[in-house]
Amino acid sequence: VTEAGIKCLRERKTQITNLHFERALLEILDKEHNVKEYIYS
């Protein structure tokens, strides 16, 4: 990740980008949860 990329991300902190980030984060957490259930079951 470049400095320009980080600066661009900081400048684009709108509700839309935050929503997309939260949705992506929830998907990742959900996948991790499913993987753990699969491993431990």
Protein Blocks (a to p, Z undefined) as FASTA:
>chain_A
ZZklmmmmmmmmcfklmmmmmmmmmmmmmmmmmmmmmmmZZ
